[in-house]
């Protein structure tokens, strides 16, 4: 496993633990399909949620949430749509959230949960 993938796996784990502590049930990790990769898929109450996990270290020019380009947004939307279609969940209430992780001042990490961060359309 390369260094970038190890780092990604680590912060996806941080995000999963954060979400679990807030009542989200994690259903899948690192789901690959024609649309692209979905980092985490979870159930938040009655909503199916696709999570994009972003990490930026101290000194980065842009924050974790701001690092999601328009092209990446389109790939995430496509991947979520494809997942819903493939699993016959088109009528399921769903959304795409971003978990932005950066260095913290009081804790090791600063985690931001941006609900409904991306809109299809």
N, C-alpha and C positions, 0 to 999 in steps of 0.2 A: 504494500500500500504506500502510495507516495505521500509526501509531507502535507500537501494541500488537502488531500482526501482525509488524512488523519485529523487535521485541524477542523475540517468541516464536520466530521463525525463527532468530534469533541463538543463543538458548539451546538450541534443538533441535539446532543444529549443534555446539555445545559438547558436548551429551550424546552425539551420534552419534560424534564423535571420541573421547570418553572410552570409549564402548562398543567401538569398533573396536580401540582400544589394548588392550582386555581380551579380544579374541578373538570378539566378536560380529560377525556379518555382518548389515549393515543391508539389509533387503529393500524397505522402503517408508517414505515420510515423508508425514505429513499425509493419512491415509486417511480419507475421509468416507463414511459410509453412514447408513442409517436409524437406527442406534443412536447415532451421534454421531461424533466425531473421535477417531482414534487418532494420537498424535504420531509414534511410530516403531514399526515392526514389524521384528523381527530374529530371527536364528537363533543361539541360544546352545547349542552342541553339538548335541544332537538335539531341543531344545525350541524351539518357536515362541513368541516373547515379544512381548507388546504393552507398549509403554513409554508411560507418562504422564510428561511432562517438566514440572517445576514450578520456578519461579524466584521468589525473594523477595530484595529488596534489604535492605541494612543498615537497621535501625530498624523493620522490619515487625513487627507485633504477633504474628504467628504465623509459624512456619517454613514452608519450602516443602512438606515432606511433610504437615504438619498442616493445610495450606490446602485439602486435598482433602475436600470436604464429602461427607456421605452421599449426597446427590443426584448429585454428580459420580461417586462410586464406582459407583452404579447405572448411570449412563450408560456408563461405561467397560466394565463387565461386559456390558451389552447390546451395545455396539459390538463387543466381542471375540467374543461368541457369534454375532452376525450375520455377522461376517467369516468365522468358521470354517464356518458353515452355507453361506454364499454361495459359498465356494471349496471346498466338499465336503471339509473338513479336520476333521470332527467327531471322528475317531479319532486326531487328532494330539495329542501331548503339548504342552500350552501353559500359559502363566501370564501374569499381569499384574504388571509391575514398575513401580516409581516411580524416576525419576531426580530427586533434589532438589538444586537448585543455589542456593548463596548466596555471599555475599562471603567470601573466604578471608583468613586472617591471614598465611600464608606464601606462598601462591600467589594468583593473581587470583581463582580460584573455589574453593569447597569443594563437591565433588560427592559425593553419597551415592547408592549404588545399593541400593535396597530390593527384594530379590528376593521374588517371590510376595507382594507387598504387599496385594493384594486377592483375596478369595476369592469365587467365585460360590456362592450358596446361602444 
